[in-house]
Amino acid sequence: MQSVTIAELKSNLSSYLRRVRSGEEILVCDRSVPIGKIVPLARGESIGAEEMELAAAGVLKLPDVAHTDLKRSGRGARIASTVVLDALDHDRDE
């Protein structure tokens, strides 16, 4: 698993997301302190009730039909890498 800073992740997001799609896990650090992990999704994972509620409230944008891969785990939600990329693109546009 590779460790990456927030700045490095933002600068090379597409590259890191390609690596996640190929099965690699990326540990995200803020000043050398791990704060999160980007992990690939297993096939067949589905959107949970909490994600549906967040989407209904307009807080979360659900992925398109081809990428309906969200799973709730003990450490938080796993989100399809395309969702992360779309959200970051949207945030940058604002």
N, CA, C and O atoms as a printed pandas DataFrame, in Angstrom:
     atom_number atom_name residue_name chain_id  residue_number  x_coord  y_coord  z_coord
0              1         N          MET        A               1    0.859   -1.170    0.000
1              2        CA          MET        A               1    0.000    0.000    0.000
2              3         C          MET        A               1    0.909    1.237    0.000
3              4         O          MET        A               1    1.857    1.334    0.779
4              5         N          GLN        A               2    0.593    2.162   -0.885
5              6        CA          GLN        A               2    1.379    3.382   -0.973
6              7         C          GLN        A               2    0.767    4.480   -0.115
7              8         O          GLN        A               2   -0.454    4.621   -0.045
8              9         N          SER        A               3    1.625    5.250    0.533
9             10        CA          SER        A               3    1.210    6.405    1.315
10            11         C          SER        A               3    1.390    7.649    0.458
11            12         O          SER        A               3    2.404    7.792   -0.225
12            13         N          VAL        A               4    0.402    8.557    0.490
13            14        CA          VAL        A               4    0.443    9.758   -0.334
14            15         C          VAL        A               4   -0.116   10.945    0.448
15            16         O          VAL        A               4   -1.059   10.799    1.225
16            17         N          THR        A               5    0.479   12.128    0.233
17            18        CA          THR        A               5   -0.028   13.337    0.896
18            19         C          THR        A               5   -1.268   13.840    0.159
19            20         O          THR        A               5   -1.518   13.458   -0.985
20            21         N          ILE        A               6   -2.024   14.681    0.811
21            22        CA          ILE        A               6   -3.212   15.266    0.188
22            23         C          ILE        A               6   -2.824   16.056   -1.053
23            24         O          ILE        A               6   -3.477   15.946   -2.091
24            25         N          ALA        A               7   -1.763   16.852   -0.951
25            26        CA          ALA        A               7   -1.319   17.665   -2.093
26            27         C          ALA        A               7   -0.933   16.785   -3.276
27            28         O          ALA        A               7   -1.289   17.083   -4.417
28            29         N          GLU        A               8   -0.202   15.697   -3.007
29            30        CA          GLU        A               8    0.200   14.775   -4.068
30            31         C          GLU        A               8   -1.025   14.101   -4.682
31            32         O          GLU        A               8   -1.099   13.935   -5.900
32            33         N          LEU        A               9   -1.978   13.717   -3.848
33            34        CA          LEU        A               9   -3.203   13.087   -4.337
34            35         C          LEU        A               9   -3.973   14.038   -5.246
35            36         O          LEU        A               9   -4.425   13.645   -6.321
36            37         N          LYS        A              10   -4.123   15.290   -4.813
37            38        CA          LYS        A              10   -4.840   16.269   -5.625
38            39         C          LYS        A              10   -4.132   16.520   -6.955
39            40         O          LYS        A              10   -4.781   16.658   -7.991
40            41         N          SER        A              11   -2.816   16.577   -6.922
41            42        CA          SER        A              11   -2.050   16.866   -8.136
42            43         C          SER        A              11   -2.077   15.725   -9.148
43            44         O          SER        A              11   -1.988   15.954  -10.354
44            45         N          ASN        A              12   -2.200   14.506   -8.655
45            46        CA          ASN        A              12   -2.119   13.333   -9.534
46            47         C          ASN        A              12   -3.291   12.384   -9.329
47            48         O          ASN        A              12   -3.127   11.165   -9.382
48            49         N          LEU        A              13   -4.473   12.943   -9.095
49            50        CA          LEU        A              13   -5.633   12.134   -8.748
50            51         C          LEU        A              13   -5.948   11.061   -9.786
51            52         O          LEU        A              13   -6.182    9.907   -9.428
52            53         N          SER        A              14   -5.956   11.423  -11.042
53            54        CA          SER        A              14   -6.292   10.442  -12.083
54            55         C          SER        A              14   -5.354    9.246  -12.049
55            56         O          SER        A              14   -5.788    8.103  -12.196
56            57         N          SER        A              15   -4.084    9.508  -11.857
57            58        CA          SER        A              15   -3.095    8.435  -11.789
58            59         C          SER        A              15   -3.364    7.507  -10.611
59            60         O          SER        A              15   -3.320    6.285  -10.754
60            61         N          TYR        A              16   -3.643    8.088   -9.445
61            62        CA          TYR        A              16   -3.924    7.267   -8.265
62            63         C          TYR        A              16   -5.224    6.484   -8.428
63            64         O          TYR        A              16   -5.305    5.332   -8.001
64            65         N          LEU        A              17   -6.228    7.086   -9.032
65            66        CA          LEU        A              17   -7.493    6.372   -9.233
66            67         C          LEU        A              17   -7.328    5.218  -10.208
67            68         O          LEU        A              17   -7.978    4.185  -10.050
68            69         N          ARG        A              18   -6.476    5.371  -11.209
69            70        CA          ARG        A              18   -6.181    4.245  -12.116
70            71         C          ARG        A              18   -5.555    3.097  -11.336
71            72         O          ARG        A              18   -5.868    1.931  -11.575
72            73         N          ARG        A              19   -4.679    3.432  -10.412
73            74        CA          ARG        A              19   -4.037    2.403   -9.594
74            75         C          ARG        A              19   -5.051    1.699   -8.699
75            76         O          ARG        A              19   -4.984    0.485   -8.513
76            77         N          VAL        A              20   -5.988    2.465   -8.146
77            78        CA          VAL        A              20   -7.042    1.868   -7.319
78            79         C          VAL        A              20   -7.903    0.941   -8.172
79            80         O          VAL        A              20   -8.246   -0.162   -7.744
80            81         N          ARG        A              21   -8.254    1.388   -9.380
81            82        CA          ARG        A              21   -9.048    0.531  -10.275
82            83         C          ARG        A              21   -8.342   -0.797  -10.554
83            84         O          ARG        A              21   -8.993   -1.823  -10.753
84            85         N          SER        A              22   -7.012   -0.770  -10.567
85            86        CA          SER        A              22   -6.262   -1.996  -10.843
86            87         C          SER        A              22   -6.045   -2.839   -9.587
87            88         O          SER        A              22   -5.401   -3.886   -9.649
88            89         N          GLY        A              23   -6.581   -2.388   -8.444
89            90        CA          GLY        A              23   -6.546   -3.204   -7.238
90            91         C          GLY        A              23   -5.668   -2.690   -6.109
91            92         O          GLY        A              23   -5.663   -3.284   -5.030
92            93         N          GLU        A              24   -4.930   -1.616   -6.315
93            94        CA          GLU        A              24   -4.047   -1.087   -5.280
94            95         C          GLU        A              24   -4.816   -0.246   -4.264
95            96         O          GLU        A              24   -5.808    0.398   -4.607
96            97         N          GLU        A              25   -4.359   -0.254   -3.023
97            98        CA          GLU        A              25   -4.915    0.600   -1.982
98            99         C          GLU        A              25   -3.979    1.789   -1.781
99           100         O          GLU        A              25   -2.759    1.636   -1.825
100          101         N          ILE        A              26   -4.555    2.984   -1.557
101          102        CA          ILE        A              26   -3.784    4.205   -1.360
102          103         C          ILE        A              26   -4.101    4.761    0.031
103          104         O          ILE        A              26   -5.262    5.011    0.354
104          105         N          LEU        A              27   -3.072    4.951    0.846
105          106        CA          LEU        A              27   -3.224    5.535    2.172
106          107         C          LEU        A              27   -3.009    7.040    2.051
107          108         O          LEU        A              27   -1.960    7.479    1.579
108          109         N          VAL        A              28   -3.993    7.835    2.474
109          110        CA          VAL        A              28   -3.915    9.293    2.384
110          111         C          VAL        A              28   -3.468    9.845    3.735
111          112         O          VAL        A              28   -4.037    9.520    4.777
112          113         N          CYS        A              29   -2.420   10.701    3.693
113          114        CA          CYS        A              29   -1.855   11.263    4.926
114          115         C          CYS        A              29   -1.908   12.784    4.907
115          116         O          CYS        A              29   -1.782   13.417    3.859
116          117         N          ASP        A              30   -2.095   13.348    6.085
117          118        CA          ASP        A              30   -2.031   14.792    6.286
118          119         C          ASP        A              30   -0.882   15.042    7.260
119          120         O          ASP        A              30   -0.982   14.717    8.443
120          121         N          ARG        A              31    0.204   15.618    6.760
121          122        CA          ARG        A              31    1.410   15.867    7.571
122          123         C          ARG        A              31    1.897   14.591    8.253
123          124         O          ARG        A              31    2.145   14.563    9.458
124          125         N          SER        A              32    2.024   13.544    7.454
125          126        CA          SER        A              32    2.522   12.225    7.897
126          127         C          SER        A              32    1.564   11.464    8.803
127          128         O          SER        A              32    1.924   10.412    9.329
128          129         N          VAL        A              33    0.349   11.977    8.995
129          130        CA          VAL        A              33   -0.646   11.291    9.818
130          131         C          VAL        A              33   -1.702   10.683    8.893
131          132         O          VAL        A              33   -2.377   11.415    8.170
132          133         N          PRO        A              34   -1.854    9.350    8.905
133          134        CA          PRO        A              34   -2.872    8.723    8.058
134          135         C          PRO        A              34   -4.269    9.218    8.422
135          136         O          PRO        A              34   -4.641    9.249    9.595
136          137         N          ILE        A              35   -5.046    9.609    7.396
137          138        CA          ILE        A              35   -6.405   10.111    7.642
138          139         C          ILE        A              35   -7.466    9.335    6.875
139          140         O          ILE        A              35   -8.654    9.454    7.175
140          141         N          GLY        A              36   -7.061    8.550    5.898
141          142        CA          GLY        A              36   -8.036    7.791    5.133
142          143         C          GLY        A              36   -7.352    6.855    4.166
143          144         O          GLY        A              36   -6.132    6.867    4.003
144          145         N          LYS        A              37   -8.178    6.041    3.529
145          146        CA          LYS        A              37   -7.648    5.066    2.590
146          147         C          LYS        A              37   -8.604    4.975    1.405
147          148         O          LYS        A              37   -9.821    4.925    1.581
148          149         N          ILE        A              38   -8.049    4.955    0.212
149          150        CA          ILE        A              38   -8.846    4.735   -1.001
150          151         C          ILE        A              38   -8.615    3.288   -1.401
151          152         O          ILE        A              38   -7.484    2.870   -1.646
152          153         N          VAL        A              39   -9.700    2.530   -1.465
153          154        CA          VAL        A              39   -9.588    1.095   -1.751
154          155         C          VAL        A              39  -10.493    0.721   -2.924
155          156         O          VAL        A              39  -11.535    1.343   -3.132
156          157         N          PRO        A              40  -10.098   -0.286   -3.682
157          158        CA          PRO        A              40  -10.971   -0.749   -4.763
158          159         C          PRO        A              40  -12.186   -1.463   -4.187
159          160         O          PRO        A              40  -12.125   -2.048   -3.106
160          161         N          LEU        A              41  -13.276   -1.405   -4.917
161          162        CA          LEU        A              41  -14.490   -2.091   -4.492
162          163         C          LEU        A              41  -14.525   -3.496   -5.058
163          164         O          LEU        A              41  -14.017   -3.762   -6.148
164          165         N          ALA        A              42  -15.133   -4.384   -4.296
165          166        CA          ALA        A              42  -15.356   -5.734   -4.781
166          167         C          ALA        A              42  -16.583   -5.724   -5.686
167          168         O          ALA        A              42  -17.503   -4.929   -5.495
168          169         N          ARG        A              43  -16.586   -6.597   -6.652
169          170        CA          ARG        A              43  -17.761   -6.687   -7.524
170          171         C          ARG        A              43  -18.987   -7.071   -6.708
171          172         O          ARG        A              43  -18.908   -7.879   -5.783
172          173         N          GLY        A              44  -20.109   -6.482   -7.063
173          174        CA          GLY        A              44  -21.359   -6.841   -6.406
174          175         C          GLY        A              44  -21.708   -6.014   -5.184
175          176         O          GLY        A              44  -22.781   -6.195   -4.610
176          177         N          GLU        A              45  -20.818   -5.098   -4.764
177          178        CA          GLU        A              45  -21.160   -4.249   -3.630
178          179         C          GLU        A              45  -22.262   -3.294   -4.055
179          180         O          GLU        A              45  -22.309   -2.878   -5.213
180          181         N          SER        A              46  -23.147   -2.944   -3.134
181          182        CA          SER        A              46  -24.284   -2.120   -3.514
182          183         C          SER        A              46  -24.448   -0.906   -2.604
183          184         O          SER        A              46  -23.823   -0.811   -1.548
184          185         N          ILE        A              47  -25.294    0.009   -3.033
185          186        CA          ILE        A              47  -25.562    1.239   -2.291
186          187         C          ILE        A              47  -26.421    0.912   -1.078
187          188         O          ILE        A              47  -27.404    0.177   -1.178
188          189         N          GLY        A              48  -26.037    1.470    0.078
189          190        CA          GLY        A              48  -26.764    1.227    1.309
190          191         C          GLY        A              48  -27.811    2.293    1.578
191          192         O          GLY        A              48  -27.892    3.292    0.863
192          193         N          ALA        A              49  -28.605    2.079    2.605
193          194        CA          ALA        A              49  -29.685    3.000    2.968
194          195         C          ALA        A              49  -29.153    4.380    3.348
195          196         O          ALA        A              49  -29.768    5.394    3.016
196          197         N          GLU        A              50  -28.011    4.426    4.045
197          198        CA          GLU        A              50  -27.460    5.719    4.460
198          199         C          GLU        A              50  -27.044    6.546    3.244
199          200         O          GLU        A              50  -27.276    7.755    3.201
200          201         N          GLU        A              51  -26.430    5.893    2.258
201          202        CA          GLU        A              51  -26.041    6.605    1.040
202          203         C          GLU        A              51  -27.264    7.114    0.286
203          204         O          GLU        A              51  -27.235    8.208   -0.277
204          205         N          MET        A              52  -28.328    6.335    0.272
205          206        CA          MET        A              52  -29.568    6.751   -0.396
206          207         C          MET        A              52  -30.158    7.985    0.296
207          208         O          MET        A              52  -30.643    8.897   -0.374
208          209         N          GLU        A              53  -30.119    8.016    1.633
209          210        CA          GLU        A              53  -30.618    9.176    2.380
210          211         C          GLU        A              53  -29.786   10.419    2.092
211          212         O          GLU        A              53  -30.332   11.508    1.912
212          213         N          LEU        A              54  -28.463   10.259    2.049
213          214        CA          LEU        A              54  -27.585   11.397    1.746
214          215         C          LEU        A              54  -27.838   11.913    0.330
215          216         O          LEU        A              54  -27.817   13.122    0.095
216          217         N          ALA        A              55  -28.075   11.010   -0.600
217          218        CA          ALA        A              55  -28.372   11.411   -1.982
218          219         C          ALA        A              55  -29.701   12.157   -2.045
219          220         O          ALA        A              55  -29.817   13.158   -2.751
220          221         N          ALA        A              56  -30.694   11.679   -1.316
221          222        CA          ALA        A              56  -31.999   12.337   -1.305
222          223         C          ALA        A              56  -31.905   13.742   -0.713
223          224         O          ALA        A              56  -32.644   14.641   -1.114
224          225         N          ALA        A              57  -30.995   13.925    0.240
225          226        CA          ALA        A              57  -30.810   15.233    0.857
226          227         C          ALA        A              57  -29.919   16.147    0.011
227          228         O          ALA        A              57  -29.748   17.321    0.339
228          229         N          GLY        A              58  -29.357   15.616   -1.068
229          230        CA          GLY        A              58  -28.499   16.410   -1.939
230          231         C          GLY        A              58  -27.071   16.539   -1.447
231          232         O          GLY        A              58  -26.303   17.346   -1.970
232          233         N          VAL        A              59  -26.708   15.748   -0.443
233          234        CA          VAL        A              59  -25.362   15.795    0.114
234          235         C          VAL        A              59  -24.396   14.912   -0.668
235          236         O          VAL        A              59  -23.201   15.198   -0.738
236          237         N          LEU        A              60  -24.913   13.851   -1.247
237          238        CA          LEU        A              60  -24.111   12.867   -1.952
238          239         C          LEU        A              60  -24.635   12.689   -3.365
239          240         O          LEU        A              60  -25.845   12.583   -3.569
240          241         N          LYS        A              61  -23.751   12.655   -4.330
241          242        CA          LYS        A              61  -24.148   12.370   -5.711
242          243         C          LYS        A              61  -23.864   10.894   -5.976
243          244         O          LYS        A              61  -22.722   10.445   -5.867
244          245         N          LEU        A              62  -24.891   10.156   -6.318
245          246        CA          LEU        A              62  -24.718    8.741   -6.595
246          247         C          LEU        A              62  -24.045    8.545   -7.949
247          248         O          LEU        A              62  -24.190    9.378   -8.844
248          249         N          PRO        A              63  -23.312    7.446   -8.100
249          250        CA          PRO        A              63  -22.665    7.169   -9.368
250          251         C          PRO        A              63  -23.686    6.836  -10.442
251          252         O          PRO        A              63  -24.843    6.535  -10.150
252          253         N          ASP        A              64  -23.235    6.897  -11.697
253          254        CA          ASP        A              64  -24.132    6.525  -12.789
254          255         C          ASP        A              64  -24.438    5.033  -12.728
255          256         O          ASP        A              64  -23.899    4.326  -11.876
256          257         N          VAL        A              65  -25.280    4.557  -13.602
257          258        CA          VAL        A              65  -25.739    3.167  -13.574
258          259         C          VAL        A              65  -24.585    2.185  -13.670
259          260         O          VAL        A              65  -24.634    1.123  -13.049
260          261         N          ALA        A              66  -23.546    2.512  -14.432
261          262        CA          ALA        A              66  -22.424    1.596  -14.619
262          263         C          ALA        A              66  -21.576    1.445  -13.359
263          264         O          ALA        A              66  -20.808    0.489  -13.252
264          265         N          HIS        A              67  -21.698    2.370  -12.400
265          266        CA          HIS        A              67  -20.865    2.327  -11.210
266          267         C          HIS        A              67  -21.715    2.461   -9.954
267          268         O          HIS        A              67  -21.676    3.496   -9.290
268          269         N          THR        A              68  -22.463    1.450   -9.629
269          270        CA          THR        A              68  -23.310    1.482   -8.432
270          271         C          THR        A              68  -22.643    0.700   -7.315
271          272         O          THR        A              68  -23.258   -0.181   -6.714
272          273         N          ASP        A              69  -21.376    1.023   -7.033
273          274        CA          ASP        A              69  -20.579    0.249   -6.093
274          275         C          ASP        A              69  -20.245    1.020   -4.833
275          276         O          ASP        A              69  -19.149    1.569   -4.718
276          277         N          LEU        A              70  -21.167    1.071   -3.886
277          278        CA          LEU        A              70  -20.893    1.677   -2.592
278          279         C          LEU        A              70  -21.145    0.627   -1.516
279          280         O          LEU        A              70  -22.082   -0.165   -1.614
280          281         N          LYS        A              71  -20.308    0.630   -0.502
281          282        CA          LYS        A              71  -20.512   -0.320    0.591
282          283         C          LYS        A              71  -20.220    0.376    1.909
283          284         O          LYS        A              71  -19.249    1.125    2.018
284          285         N          ARG        A              72  -21.034    0.140    2.880
285          286        CA          ARG        A              72  -20.819    0.691    4.218
286          287         C          ARG        A              72  -19.985   -0.313    5.006
287          288         O          ARG        A              72  -20.334   -1.492    5.073
288          289         N          SER        A              73  -18.900    0.140    5.593
289          290        CA          SER        A              73  -18.082   -0.738    6.417
290          291         C          SER        A              73  -17.954   -0.111    7.797
291          292         O          SER        A              73  -18.460    0.987    8.031
292          293         N          GLY        A              74  -17.289   -0.796    8.703
293          294        CA          GLY        A              74  -17.113   -0.290   10.051
294          295         C          GLY        A              74  -16.319    1.005   10.093
295          296         O          GLY        A              74  -16.448    1.765   11.053
296          297         N          ARG        A              75  -15.511    1.277    9.093
297          298        CA          ARG        A              75  -14.681    2.477    9.078
298          299         C          ARG        A              75  -15.250    3.574    8.193
299          300         O          ARG        A              75  -14.584    4.589    7.989
300          301         N          GLY        A              76  -16.440    3.410    7.668
301          302        CA          GLY        A              76  -17.027    4.431    6.810
302          303         C          GLY        A              76  -17.471    3.841    5.489
303          304         O          GLY        A              76  -17.463    2.624    5.303
304          305         N          ALA        A              77  -17.856    4.706    4.581
305          306        CA          ALA        A              77  -18.352    4.244    3.293
306          307         C          ALA        A              77  -17.198    4.080    2.327
307          308         O          ALA        A              77  -16.272    4.892    2.312
308          309         N          ARG        A              78  -17.249    3.045    1.529
309          310        CA          ARG        A              78  -16.326    2.885    0.421
310          311         C          ARG        A              78  -17.046    3.435   -0.798
311          312         O          ARG        A              78  -18.194    3.076   -1.060
312          313         N          ILE        A              79  -16.388    4.287   -1.529
313          314        CA          ILE        A              79  -17.030    4.963   -2.641
314          315         C          ILE        A              79  -16.282    4.663   -3.927
315          316         O          ILE        A              79  -15.052    4.696   -3.964
316          317         N          ALA        A              80  -17.034    4.368   -4.983
317          318        CA          ALA        A              80  -16.418    4.099   -6.276
318          319         C          ALA        A              80  -15.499    5.248   -6.664
319          320         O          ALA        A              80  -15.844    6.413   -6.468
320          321         N          SER        A              81  -14.342    4.930   -7.207
321          322        CA          SER        A              81  -13.361    5.959   -7.541
322          323         C          SER        A              81  -13.917    6.991   -8.511
323          324         O          SER        A              81  -13.502    8.149   -8.478
324          325         N          THR        A              82  -14.850    6.596   -9.375
325          326        CA          THR        A              82  -15.435    7.571  -10.303
326          327         C          THR        A              82  -16.260    8.603   -9.552
327          328         O          THR        A              82  -16.348    9.754   -9.982
328          329         N          VAL        A              83  -16.858    8.214   -8.451
329          330        CA          VAL        A              83  -17.639    9.149   -7.647
330          331         C          VAL        A              83  -16.711   10.180   -7.015
331          332         O          VAL        A              83  -17.021   11.371   -6.986
332          333         N          VAL        A              84  -15.584    9.719   -6.517
333          334        CA          VAL        A              84  -14.611   10.626   -5.912
334          335         C          VAL        A              84  -14.101   11.613   -6.948
335          336         O          VAL        A              84  -14.029   12.813   -6.684
336          337         N          LEU        A              85  -13.749   11.111   -8.124
337          338        CA          LEU        A              85  -13.245   11.972   -9.190
338          339         C          LEU        A              85  -14.295   12.996   -9.611
339          340         O          LEU        A              85  -13.975   14.174   -9.772
340          341         N          ASP        A              86  -15.531   12.569   -9.789
341          342        CA          ASP        A              86  -16.615   13.494  -10.157
342          343         C          ASP        A              86  -16.808   14.566   -9.092
343          344         O          ASP        A              86  -16.997   15.739   -9.415
344          345         N          ALA        A              87  -16.761   14.167   -7.828
345          346        CA          ALA        A              87  -16.957   15.129   -6.744
346          347         C          ALA        A              87  -15.817   16.142   -6.697
347          348         O          ALA        A              87  -16.051   17.330   -6.475
348          349         N          LEU        A              88  -14.596   15.683   -6.901
349          350        CA          LEU        A              88  -13.466   16.609   -6.904
350          351         C          LEU        A              88  -13.525   17.558   -8.103
351          352         O          LEU        A              88  -13.230   18.746   -7.971
352          353         N          ASP        A              89  -13.903   17.037   -9.265
353          354        CA          ASP        A              89  -14.049   17.898  -10.443
354          355         C          ASP        A              89  -15.107   18.958  -10.192
355          356         O          ASP        A              89  -14.905   20.127  -10.518
356          357         N          HIS        A              90  -16.228   18.561   -9.618
357          358        CA          HIS        A              90  -17.316   19.493   -9.314
358          359         C          HIS        A              90  -16.836   20.548   -8.321
359          360         O          HIS        A              90  -17.113   21.737   -8.486
360          361         N          ASP        A              91  -16.117   20.109   -7.291
361          362        CA          ASP        A              91  -15.616   21.038   -6.280
362          363         C          ASP        A              91  -14.645   22.042   -6.878
363          364         O          ASP        A              91  -14.675   23.219   -6.518
364          365         N          ARG        A              92  -13.793   21.601   -7.776
365          366        CA          ARG        A              92  -12.841   22.495   -8.421
366          367         C          ARG        A              92  -13.551   23.512   -9.309
367          368         O          ARG        A              92  -13.125   24.663   -9.397
368          369         N          ASP        A              93  -14.631   23.093   -9.967
369          370        CA          ASP        A              93  -15.377   23.983  -10.848
370          371         C          ASP        A              93  -16.057   25.111  -10.067
371          372         O          ASP        A              93  -16.236   26.211  -10.590
372          373         N          GLU        A              94  -16.433   24.838   -8.827
373          374        CA          GLU        A              94  -17.084   25.849   -8.002
374          375         C          GLU        A              94  -16.035   26.775   -7.488
375          376         O          GLU        A              94  -16.346   27.719   -6.762
